[in-house]
Amino acid sequence: MKFIGTLLRKSELHAMSAVELEQFAERGQDYRHVLSCSVLNILKVPQGCVVEAEYGSEFGGLYPVTLRIAPKGESP
């Protein structure tokens, strides 16, 4: 993956419509990575948990952002 720019701010994510989120993610893995990291950056993950993000279609590829959260030691 190549770095394509900075993370999106919370205000930018909130301003995006469902169609815009889909279009952003459809640009490819690099863009899905930025989108997922941007969401994860504003998400409060419980202490002792691990997060796995989808960048391709490993979880089905149905949504622009898919994050799996699980207790440490378990597979998300």
PAPA-304291 format. One record per atom (N, C-alpha, C, CB): residue number from 1; atom name; x, y, z negated. Coordinates in steps of 0.02 Angstrom, whole numbers, plus 50000, padded with zeros to 5 digits. Each point is the difference from the previous one (the first is absolute). Glycine has a CB too. Example, Ala and Ser with C-alpha at 12.3 -4.5 7.8 and 13.67 -1.06 7.14 Angstrom:
BEGIN
+-----+------+-------+-------+-------+
|   n | atom |     x |     y |     z |
+-----+------+-------+-------+-------+
|   1 |    N | 50660 | 49716 | 49610 |
|   1 |   CA | 49955 | 50059 | 50000 |
|   1 |    C | 50045 | 50060 | 50000 |
|   1 |   CB | 49905 | 49941 | 49938 |
|   2 |    N | 50077 | 50112 | 50098 |
|   2 |   CA | 50042 | 50059 | 49997 |
|   2 |    C | 49961 | 50055 | 49963 |
|   2 |   CB | 50059 | 49968 | 50108 |
+-----+------+-------+-------+-------+
END
This chain:
BEGIN
+-----+------+-------+-------+-------+
|   n | atom |     x |     y |     z |
+-----+------+-------+-------+-------+
|   1 |    N | 50041 | 49941 | 50000 |
|   1 |   CA | 49959 | 50059 | 50000 |
|   1 |    C | 50044 | 50062 | 50000 |
|   1 |   CB | 49909 | 49938 | 49940 |
|   2 |    N | 50071 | 50111 | 50097 |
|   2 |   CA | 50037 | 50063 | 49999 |
|   2 |    C | 49961 | 50052 | 49959 |
|   2 |   CB | 50051 | 49974 | 50113 |
|   3 |    N | 49984 | 50073 | 49860 |
|   3 |   CA | 49968 | 50053 | 49960 |
|   3 |    C | 49969 | 50050 | 50048 |
|   3 |   CB | 50082 | 49985 | 49905 |
|   4 |    N | 49853 | 50028 | 50087 |
|   4 |   CA | 49966 | 50045 | 50047 |
|   4 |    C | 49982 | 50067 | 49969 |
|   4 |   CB | 49955 | 49901 | 50057 |
|   5 |    N | 50059 | 50109 | 49880 |
|   5 |   CA | 49985 | 50064 | 49969 |
|   5 |    C | 49983 | 49991 | 49926 |
|   5 |   CB | 49960 | 50043 | 50110 |
|   6 |    N | 50015 | 50010 | 49861 |
|   6 |   CA | 49985 | 49999 | 49929 |
|   6 |    C | 49932 | 49969 | 49987 |
|   6 |   CB | 50070 | 50102 | 49984 |
|   7 |    N | 49918 | 49882 | 49953 |
|   7 |   CA | 49936 | 49973 | 49980 |
|   7 |    C | 49946 | 50053 | 50009 |
|   7 |   CB | 50056 | 49922 | 49918 |
|   8 |    N | 49883 | 50055 | 50091 |
|   8 |   CA | 49943 | 50046 | 50004 |
|   8 |    C | 49982 | 50022 | 49930 |
|   8 |   CB | 49958 | 49944 | 50106 |
|   9 |    N | 50022 | 50119 | 49887 |
|   9 |   CA | 49978 | 50025 | 49935 |
|   9 |    C | 49929 | 49977 | 49986 |
|   9 |   CB | 50076 | 50100 | 50012 |
|  10 |    N | 49906 | 49901 | 49924 |
|  10 |   CA | 49933 | 49980 | 49979 |
|  10 |    C | 49947 | 50040 | 50038 |
|  10 |   CB | 50045 | 49970 | 49886 |
|  11 |    N | 49966 | 50095 | 50122 |
|  11 |   CA | 49951 | 50042 | 50035 |
|  11 |    C | 49994 | 49980 | 50074 |
|  11 |   CB | 50027 | 50094 | 49921 |
|  12 |    N | 50028 | 49885 | 50109 |
|  12 |   CA | 49998 | 49977 | 50070 |
|  12 |    C | 49961 | 49935 | 50006 |
|  12 |   CB | 50110 | 50057 | 50022 |
|  13 |    N | 49901 | 49897 | 49931 |
|  13 |   CA | 49963 | 49936 | 50002 |
|  13 |    C | 49926 | 50012 | 49991 |
|  13 |   CB | 50100 | 49941 | 49954 |
|  14 |    N | 49882 | 50102 | 49998 |
|  14 |   CA | 49929 | 50014 | 49988 |
|  14 |    C | 49967 | 50035 | 50059 |
|  14 |   CB | 50026 | 50009 | 49878 |
|  15 |    N | 50012 | 50029 | 50160 |
|  15 |   CA | 49972 | 50036 | 50058 |
|  15 |    C | 49990 | 49955 | 50061 |
|  15 |   CB | 50056 | 50102 | 49957 |
|  16 |    N | 49975 | 49839 | 50044 |
|  16 |   CA | 49995 | 49956 | 50058 |
|  16 |    C | 49933 | 49963 | 50000 |
|  16 |   CB | 50125 | 49987 | 50001 |
|  17 |    N | 49844 | 50010 | 50057 |
|  17 |   CA | 49939 | 49961 | 50008 |
|  17 |    C | 50019 | 49927 | 50009 |
|  17 |   CB | 49938 | 50098 | 50052 |
|  18 |    N | 50012 | 49858 | 49946 |
|  18 |   CA | 50012 | 49929 | 50010 |
|  18 |    C | 50031 | 49988 | 50069 |
|  18 |   CB | 49904 | 49972 | 49924 |
|  19 |    N | 50072 | 50064 | 50126 |
|  19 |   CA | 50027 | 49993 | 50068 |
|  19 |    C | 50073 | 50022 | 50002 |
|  19 |   CB | 49885 | 50019 | 50049 |
|  20 |    N | 50131 | 50036 | 49918 |
|  20 |   CA | 50069 | 50024 | 50000 |
|  20 |    C | 50047 | 49951 | 49964 |
|  20 |   CB | 49957 | 50118 | 50002 |
|  21 |    N | 50019 | 49852 | 49944 |
|  21 |   CA | 50040 | 49949 | 49965 |
|  21 |    C | 50014 | 49941 | 50045 |
|  21 |   CB | 49951 | 50036 | 49890 |
|  22 |    N | 49997 | 49941 | 50146 |
|  22 |   CA | 50008 | 49944 | 50047 |
|  22 |    C | 50050 | 50018 | 50055 |
|  22 |   CB | 49882 | 49963 | 49976 |
|  23 |    N | 50111 | 50097 | 50052 |
|  23 |   CA | 50045 | 50021 | 50054 |
|  23 |    C | 50072 | 50006 | 49976 |
|  23 |   CB | 49905 | 50061 | 50053 |
|  24 |    N | 50105 | 49964 | 49887 |
|  24 |   CA | 50067 | 50005 | 49971 |
|  24 |    C | 50031 | 49931 | 49993 |
|  24 |   CB | 49967 | 50105 | 49939 |
|  25 |    N | 49995 | 49848 | 50034 |
|  25 |   CA | 50025 | 49932 | 49989 |
|  25 |    C | 50014 | 49964 | 50066 |
|  25 |   CB | 49937 | 49996 | 49892 |
|  26 |    N | 50023 | 50019 | 50159 |
|  26 |   CA | 50007 | 49966 | 50065 |
|  26 |    C | 50063 | 50021 | 50038 |
|  26 |   CB | 49876 | 49993 | 50005 |
|  27 |    N | 50159 | 50058 | 49970 |
|  27 |   CA | 50062 | 50022 | 50032 |
|  27 |    C | 50057 | 49950 | 49990 |
|  27 |   CB | 49964 | 50118 | 49983 |
|  28 |    N | 50027 | 49835 | 49971 |
|  28 |   CA | 50052 | 49949 | 49990 |
|  28 |    C | 50021 | 49992 | 49927 |
|  28 |   CB | 50038 | 50024 | 50114 |
|  29 |    N | 50006 | 49927 | 49876 |
|  29 |   CA | 50023 | 49982 | 49933 |
|  29 |    C | 50031 | 50058 | 49962 |
|  29 |   CB | 50018 | 49886 | 50042 |
|  30 |    N | 50021 | 50155 | 49992 |
|  30 |   CA | 50032 | 50056 | 49966 |
|  30 |    C | 49948 | 50047 | 49970 |
|  30 |   CB | 50098 | 49991 | 50078 |
|  31 |    N | 49849 | 50022 | 49960 |
|  31 |   CA | 49948 | 50045 | 49977 |
|  31 |    C | 49958 | 49968 | 49944 |
|  31 |   CB | 49996 | 50052 | 50114 |
|  32 |    N | 49991 | 49883 | 49892 |
|  32 |   CA | 49964 | 49965 | 49946 |
|  32 |    C | 50042 | 50001 | 49936 |
|  32 |   CB | 49943 | 49926 | 50084 |
|  33 |    N | 50123 | 50068 | 49923 |
|  33 |   CA | 50044 | 50003 | 49942 |
|  33 |    C | 49994 | 50067 | 49966 |
|  33 |   CB | 50079 | 49920 | 50056 |
|  34 |    N | 49924 | 50135 | 49982 |
|  34 |   CA | 49993 | 50067 | 49971 |
|  34 |    C | 49932 | 50008 | 49967 |
|  34 |   CB | 50078 | 50046 | 50088 |
|  35 |    N | 49869 | 49930 | 49945 |
|  35 |   CA | 49933 | 50006 | 49973 |
|  35 |    C | 49993 | 49961 | 49935 |
|  35 |   CB | 49955 | 50014 | 50117 |
|  36 |    N | 50069 | 49924 | 49882 |
|  36 |   CA | 49996 | 49958 | 49940 |
|  36 |    C | 50042 | 50030 | 49943 |
|  36 |   CB | 49982 | 49899 | 50072 |
|  37 |    N | 50078 | 50124 | 49943 |
|  37 |   CA | 50042 | 50031 | 49948 |
|  37 |    C | 49970 | 50064 | 49974 |
|  37 |   CB | 50100 | 49949 | 50054 |
|  38 |    N | 49867 | 50089 | 49989 |
|  38 |   CA | 49967 | 50061 | 49979 |
|  38 |    C | 49943 | 49986 | 49951 |
|  38 |   CB | 50029 | 50052 | 50110 |
|  39 |    N | 49932 | 49897 | 49905 |
|  39 |   CA | 49945 | 49980 | 49955 |
|  39 |    C | 50029 | 49974 | 49935 |
|  39 |   CB | 49926 | 49972 | 50098 |
|  40 |    N | 50125 | 49986 | 49906 |
|  40 |   CA | 50031 | 49971 | 49940 |
|  40 |    C | 50031 | 50055 | 49957 |
|  40 |   CB | 50022 | 49894 | 50063 |
|  41 |    N | 50003 | 50158 | 49968 |
|  41 |   CA | 50031 | 50056 | 49963 |
|  41 |    C | 49950 | 50035 | 49955 |
|  41 |   CB | 50080 | 50014 | 50094 |
|  42 |    N | 49856 | 49989 | 49925 |
|  42 |   CA | 49950 | 50034 | 49958 |
|  42 |    C | 49959 | 49952 | 49957 |
|  42 |   CB | 49994 | 50088 | 50088 |
|  43 |    N | 50017 | 49848 | 49922 |
|  43 |   CA | 49963 | 49949 | 49963 |
|  43 |    C | 50035 | 49987 | 49933 |
|  43 |   CB | 49959 | 49947 | 50108 |
|  44 |    N | 50002 | 50046 | 49839 |
|  44 |   CA | 50029 | 49983 | 49935 |
|  44 |    C | 49996 | 49924 | 49991 |
|  44 |   CB | 49967 | 50113 | 49951 |
|  45 |    N | 50089 | 49854 | 50061 |
|  45 |   CA | 50003 | 49928 | 49994 |
|  45 |    C | 50012 | 49982 | 49927 |
|  45 |   CB | 50046 | 49988 | 50119 |
|  46 |    N | 49914 | 49967 | 49854 |
|  46 |   CA | 50009 | 49981 | 49929 |
|  46 |    C | 50070 | 49974 | 49987 |
|  46 |   CB | 49878 | 49973 | 49993 |
|  47 |    N | 50149 | 50045 | 49949 |
|  47 |   CA | 50066 | 49976 | 49980 |
|  47 |    C | 50000 | 49924 | 49998 |
|  47 |   CB | 50021 | 50106 | 49934 |
|  48 |    N | 50032 | 49865 | 50091 |
|  48 |   CA | 50006 | 49927 | 50000 |
|  48 |    C | 49969 | 49967 | 50061 |
|  48 |   CB | 50000 | 50006 | 49878 |
|  49 |    N | 49981 | 50035 | 50171 |
|  49 |   CA | 49971 | 49973 | 50062 |
|  49 |    C | 50048 | 50011 | 50058 |
|  49 |   CB | 49884 | 50022 | 49956 |
|  50 |    N | 50108 | 49936 | 50095 |
|  50 |   CA | 50038 | 50007 | 50062 |
|  50 |    C | 49950 | 50014 | 50057 |
|  50 |   CB | 50093 | 49922 | 49958 |
|  51 |    N | 49931 | 50112 | 50093 |
|  51 |   CA | 49958 | 50018 | 50057 |
|  51 |    C | 50032 | 49975 | 50064 |
|  51 |   CB | 49957 | 50102 | 49939 |
|  52 |    N | 50002 | 49871 | 50104 |
|  52 |   CA | 50022 | 49979 | 50067 |
|  52 |    C | 49957 | 50036 | 50050 |
|  52 |   CB | 50039 | 49885 | 49958 |
|  53 |    N | 49993 | 50148 | 50090 |
|  53 |   CA | 49963 | 50038 | 50051 |
|  53 |    C | 50002 | 49962 | 50067 |
|  53 |   CB | 50028 | 50108 | 49942 |
|  54 |    N | 49919 | 49901 | 50096 |
|  54 |   CA | 49996 | 49970 | 50067 |
|  54 |    C | 50025 | 50051 | 50051 |
|  54 |   CB | 49902 | 49926 | 49966 |
|  55 |    N | 50144 | 50054 | 50076 |
|  55 |   CA | 50026 | 50044 | 50053 |
|  55 |    C | 49983 | 49975 | 50069 |
|  55 |   CB | 50091 | 50033 | 49924 |
|  56 |    N | 49892 | 49905 | 50082 |
|  56 |   CA | 49981 | 49971 | 50065 |
|  56 |    C | 49929 | 49974 | 49994 |
|  56 |   CB | 50119 | 49969 | 50028 |
|  57 |    N | 49875 | 49967 | 49974 |
|  57 |   CA | 49933 | 49969 | 49991 |
|  57 |    C | 50005 | 49940 | 49954 |
|  57 |   CB | 49964 | 50040 | 50114 |
|  58 |    N | 50084 | 49961 | 49840 |
|  58 |   CA | 50011 | 49943 | 49957 |
|  58 |    C | 49941 | 49986 | 49953 |
|  58 |   CB | 50121 | 50025 | 50006 |
|  59 |    N | 49837 | 50025 | 49980 |
|  59 |   CA | 49940 | 49990 | 49958 |
|  59 |    C | 49937 | 50001 | 50043 |
|  59 |   CB | 50059 | 50052 | 49902 |
|  60 |    N | 49948 | 49948 | 50162 |
|  60 |   CA | 49942 | 50002 | 50045 |
|  60 |    C | 49998 | 50062 | 50044 |
|  60 |   CB | 49940 | 49935 | 49915 |
|  61 |    N | 50092 | 50119 | 50064 |
|  61 |   CA | 50005 | 50060 | 50041 |
|  61 |    C | 49935 | 50037 | 50011 |
|  61 |   CB | 50093 | 49946 | 50053 |
|  62 |    N | 49859 | 50047 | 49902 |
|  62 |   CA | 49935 | 50031 | 50011 |
|  62 |    C | 49997 | 50074 | 49982 |
|  62 |   CB | 49951 | 49889 | 49980 |
|  63 |    N | 50092 | 50133 | 49974 |
|  63 |   CA | 49995 | 50068 | 49974 |
|  63 |    C | 50066 | 50037 | 50010 |
|  63 |   CB | 49916 | 49961 | 49915 |
|  64 |    N | 50082 | 50106 | 50089 |
|  64 |   CA | 50061 | 50039 | 50009 |
|  64 |    C | 50050 | 49990 | 49943 |
|  64 |   CB | 49933 | 50083 | 50064 |
|  65 |    N | 50041 | 49908 | 49875 |
|  65 |   CA | 50042 | 49989 | 49941 |
|  65 |    C | 49973 | 49941 | 49961 |
|  65 |   CB | 50031 | 50123 | 49994 |
|  66 |    N | 50011 | 49828 | 49994 |
|  66 |   CA | 49982 | 49944 | 49957 |
|  66 |    C | 50056 | 49990 | 49951 |
|  66 |   CB | 49930 | 49944 | 50091 |
|  67 |    N | 50054 | 50063 | 49845 |
|  67 |   CA | 50048 | 49990 | 49946 |
|  67 |    C | 49974 | 49945 | 49955 |
|  67 |   CB | 50039 | 50121 | 50005 |
|  68 |    N | 50003 | 49831 | 49979 |
|  68 |   CA | 49981 | 49947 | 49954 |
|  68 |    C | 50039 | 50011 | 49935 |
|  68 |   CB | 49976 | 49918 | 50095 |
|  69 |    N | 49987 | 50081 | 49850 |
|  69 |   CA | 50030 | 50012 | 49934 |
|  69 |    C | 49989 | 49938 | 49957 |
|  69 |   CB | 49980 | 50126 | 50009 |
|  70 |    N | 50073 | 49853 | 49957 |
|  70 |   CA | 49996 | 49941 | 49957 |
|  70 |    C | 50046 | 50009 | 49940 |
|  70 |   CB | 49973 | 49927 | 50099 |
|  71 |    N | 50013 | 50038 | 49846 |
|  71 |   CA | 50046 | 50002 | 49943 |
|  71 |    C | 50069 | 49973 | 50021 |
|  71 |   CB | 49903 | 49985 | 49920 |
|  72 |    N | 50149 | 50045 | 50050 |
|  72 |   CA | 50068 | 49978 | 50015 |
|  72 |    C | 50006 | 49925 | 49987 |
|  72 |   CB | 50046 | 50114 | 49970 |
|  73 |    N | 49985 | 49851 | 50076 |
|  73 |   CA | 50007 | 49928 | 49995 |
|  73 |    C | 49949 | 49961 | 50041 |
|  73 |   CB | 50047 | 50018 | 49888 |
|  74 |    N | 49900 | 50017 | 50133 |
|  74 |   CA | 49949 | 49969 | 50044 |
|  74 |    C | 50007 | 50028 | 50070 |
|  74 |   CB | 49921 | 49982 | 49902 |
|  75 |    N | 50056 | 49981 | 50146 |
|  75 |   CA | 50002 | 50024 | 50069 |
|  75 |    C | 49940 | 50044 | 50014 |
|  75 |   CB | 50062 | 49896 | 50036 |
|  76 |    N | 49949 | 50165 | 49989 |
|  76 |   CA | 49943 | 50044 | 50016 |
|  76 |    C | 49958 | 49974 | 50057 |
|  76 |   CB | 50066 | 50096 | 49960 |
+-----+------+-------+-------+-------+
END
